[in-house]
Amino acid sequence: MDVEQAGAGTAVGPPESTEGTASPEGTEGTAPLASDLRVVVARITRRLRQAHAVGDVSLSGMSVLARLAADGPDSPGSLAELERVRPQAMAATLASLEQRELVLRSPHAVDRRRCVVAVTAAGRDMLAERRTESVRRLADVIAEFTPREQRKLAAALPLLDRLAERL
């Protein structure tokens, strides 16, 4: 299957290069591409998520574990802000992770009224296991693509990363 055919009949291949130029059509001209991209990304995410067992750590829980593993201990309020969720939602996510012993709360070093959350060794192991499983599934499917399709997919990654950073 060619990259241009990846969207079930919808062209999702790269448009002509317009690097450094603004679209003359404005937002209306990019809405179909945005819609197609949203559908494809949601489908990939859903399929990767479906591979995990019922009762497994949620996607938001995995995101918090990944953030703590990468950035180090942080406060629940800061995590809520960084993850763009309400403090109540973050409290529920952290409670679930804490119950599974994937994170550990401890008093703040300076202000004992506050707490900080850190990922545990079990949390790091869970994160590594899930990443390995998702990467394996993606790699197995990408291996079915032609070398040309693989190069096109690799070429799109910097743009997708920039898109994610700007959202």
C-alpha positions as CSV (number, residue, x, y, z in Angstrom):
1,M,0.0,0.0,0.0
2,D,1.4,3.4,-1.0
3,V,1.5,6.2,1.6
4,E,-0.9,8.2,-0.5
5,Q,-3.5,5.4,-0.2
6,A,-3.1,5.0,3.6
7,G,-6.3,6.8,4.5
8,A,-8.9,4.4,3.2
9,G,-9.3,6.2,0.0
10,T,-8.3,9.6,1.3
11,A,-5.1,11.0,0.1
12,V,-2.8,11.5,3.0
13,G,0.5,11.8,1.2
14,P,2.7,14.8,1.6
15,P,1.6,17.9,-0.3
16,E,4.0,19.8,-2.5
17,S,6.7,21.5,-0.5
18,T,5.6,24.8,0.9
19,E,8.2,25.1,3.6
20,G,8.5,28.7,4.8
21,T,5.4,29.8,2.9
22,A,2.0,30.6,4.3
23,S,-1.0,28.9,2.7
24,P,-2.8,31.3,0.4
25,E,-6.1,29.6,1.3
26,G,-5.8,30.1,5.0
27,T,-7.3,27.6,7.6
28,E,-10.1,26.6,5.3
29,G,-7.6,25.2,2.8
30,T,-5.9,23.0,5.4
31,A,-9.1,21.8,7.1
32,P,-9.5,18.6,4.9
33,L,-5.8,17.7,5.7
34,A,-6.3,18.4,9.4
35,S,-9.5,16.2,9.4
36,D,-7.7,13.3,7.6
37,L,-4.7,13.6,9.9
38,R,-7.0,13.5,13.0
39,V,-8.7,10.4,11.8
40,V,-5.5,8.5,10.9
41,V,-3.8,9.5,14.2
42,A,-6.8,8.5,16.2
43,R,-7.0,5.1,14.4
44,I,-3.3,4.4,15.1
45,T,-3.7,5.4,18.7
46,R,-6.8,3.3,19.2
47,R,-5.2,0.2,17.6
48,L,-2.1,0.5,19.8
49,R,-4.3,1.0,22.8
50,Q,-6.5,-2.0,22.0
51,A,-3.5,-4.3,22.2
52,H,-3.3,-3.8,26.0
53,A,-5.2,-5.9,28.5
54,V,-8.3,-4.7,30.2
55,G,-7.5,-3.1,33.5
56,D,-4.0,-2.1,32.2
57,V,-2.6,1.3,33.0
58,S,-4.5,4.0,31.1
59,L,-3.0,6.1,28.3
60,S,-3.0,9.1,30.6
61,G,-1.3,7.1,33.3
62,M,1.4,6.0,30.8
63,S,1.8,9.6,29.8
64,V,2.4,10.6,33.4
65,L,4.9,7.8,33.9
66,A,6.7,8.8,30.8
67,R,6.9,12.4,31.9
68,L,8.1,11.5,35.4
69,A,10.7,9.1,34.0
70,A,12.0,11.7,31.6
71,D,11.8,14.9,33.7
72,G,12.0,13.6,37.2
73,P,9.8,14.1,40.3
74,D,7.1,16.8,40.1
75,S,4.1,18.1,42.0
76,P,0.6,16.9,41.1
77,G,-0.4,20.5,40.2
78,S,2.5,20.9,37.8
79,L,1.8,17.5,36.3
80,A,-1.9,18.5,35.7
81,E,-0.8,21.6,34.0
82,L,1.8,19.9,31.8
83,E,-0.7,17.2,30.9
84,R,-3.4,19.7,30.3
85,V,-5.9,18.1,32.6
86,R,-7.8,19.3,35.7
87,P,-6.2,18.7,39.0
88,Q,-9.0,16.3,40.0
89,A,-8.3,14.2,36.9
90,M,-4.6,14.1,37.7
91,A,-5.4,13.2,41.3
92,A,-7.4,10.2,40.1
93,T,-4.6,9.2,37.7
94,L,-2.0,9.5,40.4
95,A,-4.1,7.5,42.9
96,S,-4.4,4.6,40.4
97,L,-0.6,4.7,39.7
98,E,0.1,4.9,43.4
99,Q,-2.2,2.0,44.2
100,R,-0.2,-0.1,41.6
101,E,3.0,1.1,43.2
102,L,4.1,2.7,39.9
103,V,4.6,6.1,41.5
104,L,5.5,7.2,45.0
105,R,4.4,10.4,46.8
106,S,6.8,12.0,49.2
107,P,6.8,15.4,51.1
108,H,8.3,18.3,49.2
109,A,11.9,18.9,50.4
110,V,11.3,22.6,51.3
111,D,7.5,22.9,51.8
112,R,6.3,19.9,53.8
113,R,2.7,20.8,53.1
114,R,3.2,20.0,49.4
115,C,4.1,16.6,47.9
116,V,6.1,15.5,44.9
117,V,5.5,12.4,42.8
118,A,8.3,10.2,41.4
119,V,8.2,7.1,39.2
120,T,9.2,3.8,40.9
121,A,11.3,1.0,39.5
122,A,8.1,-0.9,38.8
123,G,6.8,2.2,37.0
124,R,9.9,2.4,34.8
125,D,9.6,-1.4,34.1
126,M,6.0,-1.0,33.1
127,L,6.8,2.0,30.8
128,A,9.7,0.1,29.1
129,E,7.5,-3.0,28.6
130,R,4.6,-1.0,27.0
131,R,7.0,1.0,24.8
132,T,8.7,-2.2,23.7
133,E,5.3,-3.8,22.8
134,S,4.1,-0.8,20.9
135,V,7.4,-0.3,19.1
136,R,7.4,-4.0,18.1
137,R,3.8,-3.8,16.8
138,L,4.6,-0.6,14.8
139,A,7.9,-2.1,13.5
140,D,6.2,-5.3,12.4
141,V,3.7,-3.3,10.3
142,I,6.3,-0.8,9.0
143,A,8.4,-3.8,7.8
144,E,5.6,-4.6,5.4
145,F,6.0,-1.2,3.7
146,T,8.3,-0.8,0.7
147,P,11.6,0.9,1.3
148,R,10.2,3.9,-0.5
149,E,7.2,4.1,1.8
150,Q,9.4,3.7,4.8
151,R,11.5,6.7,3.7
152,K,8.3,8.8,3.1
153,L,7.1,7.9,6.6
154,A,10.4,8.8,8.1
155,A,10.5,12.1,6.2
156,A,7.1,13.0,7.7
157,L,8.2,12.5,11.3
158,P,9.8,16.0,11.9
159,L,6.6,17.6,10.6
160,L,4.4,15.5,12.8
161,D,6.7,16.3,15.8
162,R,6.5,20.0,15.1
163,L,2.7,19.7,14.8
164,A,2.5,17.9,18.2
165,E,4.7,20.6,19.8
166,R,2.5,23.5,18.5
167,L,-0.9,22.0,19.5
